[in-house]
Amino acid sequence: MMTENREVGIGILGLGNIGKGALDILEKNKKFIEKEISPSKIRITGLADLDKSRKPVLEEYSSVFTSSTGEVINNPATDIVVEAIGGEYPAYNLIKQALMAGKHVVSPNKELIAKHGYELLEIAKEKKVQFLFETSVASAIPILGTLSNVLTSCPLDRISGILNGTTNYVLDLMFEKNMTQKKALQKAQEMGYAEADPSKDIMGTDTLYKIFILSSLGFRTRLDLNDITYSGITEITYEDIALAKELGYKIKLLATSNKKDDYINIEVQPMFVEQDDLLSKIYGANNGIILHGESYGELFFSGAGAGGIAGGSMIVSDIVRIIRQPEYFEYNYLLENSNGLKIKKFKQEKSRYFIRIREDIQKDICSKIVEILEQNDLSAEKHVKLPDKKEQDIGIITGFTNEDELRNTIRNIGERENNFKVMSIIKIFSNPK
């Protein structure tokens, strides 16, 4: 147990972007940080990484560098372990080992927290230590601390946001530079915003983990990750982006979470967002989050959603919180409410949709398509064309309908008409006031 007026030992597992970012901040801002935790001081007791090229140059740090994570965790001088390895395993085993040894743990690992967070929090409480993970969602935006410690005057109603910087950067390049998704993704990798294997980003899994964590904390409940359906941006094409631009929209990978009674509806999917909406103005690798509660209304948060220094800053903030209040357990409300809310799709909720239809250019049946839609009680509020030599794509914005009704209508039309094909159906984001 940490006491005042002593050195607090910090061990870091993994010296990739985020682990190194945390170490750099601890070194660069040492005087400022120690004023925040006075009279305590910080000492690095261990740095573990299998890649020996990551060994720091400074003697103070190189002398405690090792390839053994166990050496760092089991060091009696280590009070707080930072897990910055990433992925589910071996991170899960290492965090569990550290907690069982009575060490506080800080982690940016959203996958591990989404899959094993409740279990690890149980262990932390039993061992009377803290397990904090501010960096796991939205990197430099202090959103988890805000949900847990600041927005405590009334229940949360809704969460909406852009939670993945890689996909946001890719979609922006497609919009601004008329790039294909493949070329935009290559550029994101060159810039360091996307990993060599960006599948978790573009498939939507990274965003899924983050909205799961936000929803669990924001709605004070346990949730089942397996109950959430999600999709990424893999099916978004140049034509979708071009038609969105013509219609006054952008396409963003959005995560939304809404609570009604004892149920919660969580969605991760690409959506059309009006170009003057706040979320449309989240550029590049940044993140943006909108929270809504009856008492405080709508709150908007934005900032760096990726990067070693951005992520490292919140890791160090978690370290400071632990040193200031080592006996305070952050997430009692998650452990007390073991049943939790049920996740279900609110099927009767109505929204507007974008439909991309491809037709033979020789037939020019755009007006007929609009007429058919209206005959099926599906109004077409706007429509535009993208001409090509042999065929053309038509973008249509529908009136309000629910998704099941829309897909049934489209299916019925397709059975009667064979001279066009529905290429995309994308929901239009609407943030209720």
SEMIRO-765849 format. One record per residue: residue in one letter; z, y, x of N, C-alpha, C in turn. Coordinates in steps of 0.2 Angstrom, whole numbers, plus 5000, padded with zeros to 4 digits. Example, Ala and Ser with C-alpha at 12.3 -4.5 7.8 and 13.67 -1.06 7.14 Angstrom:
BEGIN
A503949725066503949785062503949845066 S503549895064503649955068503950005064 
END
This chain:
BEGIN
M500049945004500050005000500050065004 M499550115003499550175007500150225005 T500350255011500850305010500650375012 E501050425011500850495013500950495021 N500550545023500650565031500550505035 R499950475034499750425039498950415039 E498750375044498050365044497850315039 V497250325036496950285031496350245034 G496350185034495850145038495250135033 I494650145035494050135031493650085035 G493450035031492949985034492249985030 I491749995033491049995029490649935031 L490449895025490049835026489349855024 G488849855029488149875028488049955030 L487649955035487450025038486750045036 G486550025030485850045028485950125026 N485450145022485450215020486150245017 I486350205013486950235009487650225014 G487650165017488250155021488250205027 K487650215030487650265035487750335033 G487450345027487550415024488350425023 A488750375020489450385020489750405026 L489550365031489850375038489650445041 D489050465040488850525042489250585039 I489450575032489750625029490550625031 L490750565032491450565035491550595042 E491050595046491050625052490950705052 K490350715048490150785048490650835044 N490950805039491450845035492150825036 K492350795041492950775043493550825041 K493450885044494050935043494050955036 F493550955032493550975025493850915021 I493650855022493950795019494750795020 E494950805026495650795028496050845025 K495750905023496150955019496250935012 E495750895010495750865003496250815002 I496450775007496850725007497550735011 S497650795013498250815017498850785014 P499350755017499350755025499050695028 S498750655024498450595027497850605031 K497650565035497050565040496650505039 I495950505040495550455040495350425047 R495350355047495050325053494650265051 I494050265055493550205054493850145057 T493950095054494250035057493749975058 G493149985055492649935056492049955052 L491449935056490849945053490449875054 A490249845049489849785049489149785047 D488749755051488049745049487749695054 L487249655051486949605055486449625059 D486149685058485649725062485949765067 K485949735073486249765079485949835081 S485349845079485049915080485349975076 R485749955071486150005067486850025070 K486949995076487650015079487650085081 P488150125079488150195080488250205088 V487950265090487950285097488650315099 L489050345094489650375096490150315098 E490550325103490950275106491550255100 E491750305097492250305092492050245087 Y491350245085491150205080490850135083 S490550145089490250085092490750035094 S491350055095491850015097492149975092 V492049995085492249955080491649925076 F491049925079490449895076490549815077 T490349775072490349705072489849675067 S489649615068489149575064489549535059 S490249545059490649505055491049545049 T490849535043491149565038491849545037 G492049485038492749455038493149495043 E492849515049493249545054493549615051 V493049645047493249715044493749705039 I493549665034494049655028494749635030 N494749585035495449555037495849595042 N495549655044495849695049496449725045 P497049715047497649745044497649825043 A497249855048497249925048496749955042 T496349905039495849925034496149935028 D496149995025496450005018495950005013 I495350035014494850045009494150015012 V493849965008493249935010492649965006 V492149985010491550015007491049955007 E490849935001490249875001489649915000 A489249915005488549955005487949905007 I488049845005487549795007487049785002 G487249794996486749784990486649714988 G486349704982486149644979486749604977 E486649554973487249514970487649474975 Y487349444979487649404984487349414991 P487849424996488549404997489049454994 A488749514992489149564990489749544986 Y489649504980490149484976490649454979 N490549404984491049364987491449414992 L491149464995491449505000491949554996 I491749574990492149624986492749584984 K492649524981493149484979493649464984 Q493449454990493849434996494249494998 A493949554998494349614999494849634994 L494749624988495149644983495749594983 M495649524984496149474984496549484990 A496349524995496749535001497149605000 G497049634994497449694993497149754996 K496449754997496149814999495849854993 H495849914993495449954989494649944990 V494249954985493549944986493149994983 V492650024987492150064984491450034985 S491050044980490350004980489850044976 P489250054979488750084975488250034971 N488549974971488049914969488049904962 K487549934959487449934951487349864949 E486949824952486849754950487449714949 L487849714955488449674955488949704950 I489049764949489449794944489249774937 A488649774936488449764929488549684927 K488449644932488549574931489249544932 H489649574937490349554938490849604938 G490749664935491149714936491849704932 Y491849674926492449664922492849614926 E492649564929493049514933493349544939 L492949584942493249614948493749674947 L493649704941494149754939494849714937 E494749654934495349614933495749604939 I495349584944495649564950496049624953 A495649684953495949744956496549764953 K496649754946497249774943497749724944 E497649664945498149614946498449624953 K497949644958498249654965498449734966 K498449774961498649844961498349884966 V497649874966497249914970496649944966 Q496249984969495750014965495049984967 F494549984962493849964963493450024959 L493150064964492750124961492050114963 F491650144959490850134960490450194957 E490750254958490350314956489650314958 T489450294964488750304966488350254963 S488550204959488150154956487650184951 V487850234948487350264943487250344945 A486650354946486350424947486650454953 S486850414958486950434965487450494966 A487150554967487550614968487850644962 I487650624956487850654950488550624948 P489050654948489750624946489850614939 I489450564936489350554929489950504927 L490150454931490650404929491350434929 G491450474934492150514934492150564928 T491550594926491550634920491750594914 L491450534913491550494907492250474907 S492550454912493150424912493750474912 N493650524915494250574916494150644913 V493550664911493450734909493350734901 L492850684899492650684892493150644888 T493750664887494250624884494450654878 S494150704875494350744869494050714862 C493550674863493250644857492750584859 P492650544854492150484856491450514858 L491150474862490450494864489950464858 D489450494857488950474852488350444855 R488050474860487450454863487350474870 I486950434874486850434881486050434881 S485750474884485050474886484850494893 G484450464896484250484903483750454907 I483550484912483150454918483650434923 L483650374924484150344929483850314935 N483150314936482850284942482350334945 G482550354951482150404955481450374957 T481350314958480750284960480250294955 T480350264949479850264943479750334941 N480250384941480150454940479650484944 Y479750464951479250494956478550464955 V478450404953477850374952477450404946 L477850414941477550434934477350514935 D477750544939477550614941476950624945 L476850574950476250574954475650564949 M475750514945475150494940474950554936 F475550594934475350644929475050704933 E475350724939475150784942474550774946 K474450714949473950704954473350654952 N473450634945472950594942472850524946 M473450504949473450444953473550384948 T473250324951473350264947474150244949 Q474450194945475150174947475150144954 K474650104955474650074962474750124968 K474250174967474250224973474950264973 A475150284967475750324966476350284969 L476350214968476950174971476850164978 Q476250164981476150164988476450224991 K476350284988476550344991477350354990 A477650324985478350324984478650284990 Q478350224992478550184997478550225004 E477950255005477850295011478450355012 M478650385006479150435006479850405007 G479950345006480550315006480950315000 Y480550324994480950324988480850254984 A480450214987480350144984480450094990 E480750044988480849984993480249954994 A480149904999479649865001479449824995 D479949794991479949764985480249804979 P479849844976480049894971480149864964 S480149794963480049764957480649784952 K481249784955481849804951481749874948 D481449914951481349984949480749984943 I480149964945479649964940479649914934 M480049864935480149814929480749844925 G481149894927481649924923482349894924 T482349844928483049814929483549854932 D483349904937483849944940484149994934 T483650024930483850064925484350024920 L484149964918484549924914485349914916 Y485449904923486049904926486449964925 K486050024926486450084926486650104918 I486150094914486350114907486950064904 F486950004906487449954905488149984907 I488150014913488750034916488950104912 L488450144911488650204908488850194901 S488550144897488750134890489450104890 S489650054895490250024895490850074896 L490750124900491250174902491250224896 G490650244894490550304890490850284883 F490750224881490950194874491650154874 R491950154880492550124881492550054879 T492050014881492049944878491649894883 R491849834882491449784886490849764882 L490349754886489649734883489349674886 D488849644883488549584886487849604888 L487749604895487149624898486549584896 N486649524894486149484892485849504885 D486249544881485949564874485549624874 I485349654880484949714880484249694882 T483749714878483049704879482849764883 Y482349754888482149814892481449804894 S481149854896480449854899480449914904 G479949904909479849954914479149984913 I478850004919478250054918477650014920 T477649944921477149904924476449914919 E476549924913476049924908475749994907 I476050044910475850114910475250124914 T474650154911474050164914473850234915 Y473350244919473050314920472950344913 E472550304909472350324902472950344898 D473550314898474150334894474350404897 I474350414903474650474906474150534904 A473550514905473050574903473050594896 L473150544892473150564884473850594883 A474350574886475050614885474950684887 K474650694893474550764895474150804890 E473650774887473250814882473550824876 L474050784874474450794868475050834869 G475250854875475850894877476450854878 Y476350794881476950754883476850734890 K477450704893477450664899477750594897 I477650554901477950484900478450474906 K479050454903479650444907479950384906 L480250344911480650284909481350304907 L481450294901482150324898482550264897 A483250284897483750234895484150274890 T484250244884484550274878485050224876 S485650254873486250214871486550254865 N486550224859486750254853487350214850 K487850244847488350204844488450224837 K488450174832488550184825489050124823 D489650154820490150104818490350064824 D490249994823490549944828489949914832 Y489349954831488749924835488449984840 I488149954844487750004849487049974850 N486650024851485950004852485750034859 I485549994863485350014870484649994871 E484250044874483550034875483350064882 V482950024885482650044892481850034891 Q481550084891480750084890480450144892 P479750144893479450214894479350244888 M479450314888479350344881478950414883 F478650434877478350504878478950554877 V478950604881479350664881479050724881 E479150774876478850834876478850874882 Q478350904884478350934891478850994892 D479151024886479651074887480351044886 D480350984885481050954885481450954892 L482050954892482450954898482250894902 L482250834899482050774903481350774906 S480950814903480250814906480250854913 K480750894914480850944919481250904925 I481450844924481750804930481150784934 Y481050814940480550794944480650744950 G480150714953480250674958480750624958 A481150614963481650554963482350574960 N482350634957482950654953483150614947 N483750624945483950594939484150644934 G484150634928484450674923484750634917 I485350664915485750624909485950674904 I485850654898486150694892486650654889 L487250684888487850654884487950694878 H488150664872488250704866488950674863 G489350714861489950704858490050754853 E490350744847490450784842490850854844 S491350844848491750904849491450954855 Y491150914860490850954865490050964865 G489750934860489050944859488650914864 E488050944866487650914871487750934878 L487850894883487950904890487350874894 F487150914899486550894903486750894910 F486650844913486750834920486150814924 S486050844930485450824934485550834941 G485250794945485350794953484950744956 A485150734963484850684967485050614964 G484550574963484650504961484550454966 A484450474972484350424977484450454984 G484450414989484550444996485250434999 G485250425006485850405009486350455009 I486250515010486750575010486950585003 A486550584998486750594991487250534989 G487050474990487450414988488050414992 G488050434999488650435003489150485001 S488850544998489350594996489850564990 M489550524986489950504980490450444983 I490250404988490650354990491250394994 V491150444997491650475000492150514995 S491850534990492250564984492750504981 D492450444981492850394978493450374983 I493250384989493750364995494350424994 V494150484993494650534992495050524986 R494750504981495150494974495650434976 I495450384979495950324981496550354985 I496350394990496950414994497350464991 R497150504986497550544982497950514977 Q497650464974498050424969497950344970 P498250324975498150254976498450204971 E498950224967499150184962498850194955 Y498450244954498150254948497550204947 F497550164941497050124940496550154935 E495950154937495450194933495250174926 Y495150104926494850074920495250024916 N495850044914496250004910495949994903 Y495550044901495250044894494749984893 L494449964899493949914899494249844898 L494849844902495249774902495649764895 E495849814892496249814886495749794880 N495149814880494649804875494249744877 S494449684876494049634879493549604874 N493549624868493049604863492449644863 G492549714863491949754864491549764858 L491049814859490549824853489949774854 K489649764848489049714848488449754849 I488049734853487349764854486849734849 K486549784846486049764841485549824840 K484849804839484349854838484449884831 F484449944831484449984824483749984821 K483549934818482849924815482649974810 Q483150004807482950044801482850114804 E483050124810482950194813482250214814 K482050274812481350284812481150334818 S480550324821480350374826479650384826 R479350424830478650434830478450394836 Y477750374836477450334841476850364843 F476650344850475950354852475650284852 I475050294850474550234850473950244854 R473750204859473150214862472650154860 I472050184857471550134854470950144858 R470650084860470050084864469450064859 E468950104859468350094854467750094858 D467150064856466550074858466250144857 I466050174863465850244862465250254857 Q464850204856464250214852464450214845 K465050194843465250194836465650254833 D465950284838466350344836466750334829 I467250294829467550284823468250314823 C468350364827469050394828469250424821 S468850454817469050484810469250424806 K468850364806468950314802469650274804 I469850274810470450244812471050284809 V470950354810471450394807471550384799 E470950384796470950374789471250304787 I471150254791471450184789472150184790 L472450224796473150224797473450264791 E473150314788473450354783473450314776 Q472950274776472950224770473550174770 N473750164776474350114777474950154778 D475050214775475650254775475850264782 L475350274787475550284794475150354796 S475450414795475150474796474950484803 A474450514805474250534811474250604812 E474850624816474950694816474450734821 K474250694827473850724832473450664834 H472850684837472450634840471950664845 V471850634851471350664856470950604859 K470450624862469950564865469950574872 L469850524876469650524883468950484883 P468450524884467750494884467550454890 D467150404890466950364896466250344894 K465950314899465150294898465050244892 K465450194892465350134888465850134882 E466450164883466950154878467450214879 Q467850234874468350284875468950264872 D469450304875470150294873470350344868 I470750334863470950384858471750374858 G472050434858472750434858472950464852 I473450434848473650454841474350464841 I474650514839475350524838475450514830 T475950464829476050444822476650484819 G476650484812477250514809477850464810 F478450484807479050434808478950374804 T479150314808479050254805479550204810 N479750144807480150104812479650054815 E479850034821479349994825479049934822 D479449894818479249834814478649854809 E478749904805478249934801477649954804 L477749984810477150004814476749944816 R477049894819476749844822476349794817 N476749794811476449754805475749794803 T475849854802475249894800474649884805 I474849894812474249884817473949814816 R474449764815474149694815473749684809 N473849714803473449714797472849744798 I472849804801472149834803471749794807 G472049764813471649724817471349664814 E471649644809471349584806470749604802 R470649664800470149694796469549724800 E469749754805469349794809469249764816 N468649744819468549714825468249754830 N468149824828467749864833468149914837 F468849894837469249934842469849894843 K470249914849470749874851471349914853 V471949894851472549934852472749914859 M472849964864472949954871473749974872 S474050024869474750034870475050064864 I475650044863476150074858476750104862 I476850164862477450194866477850244861 K478550234861478950274857478950344860 I479050384855479150454857479950474857 F480150504862480850514863481050574858 S481550574855481850624851482650624851 N482850684854483550684855483850724849 P484250684844484450714838484950774840 K484850824836485350884837485950884832 
END
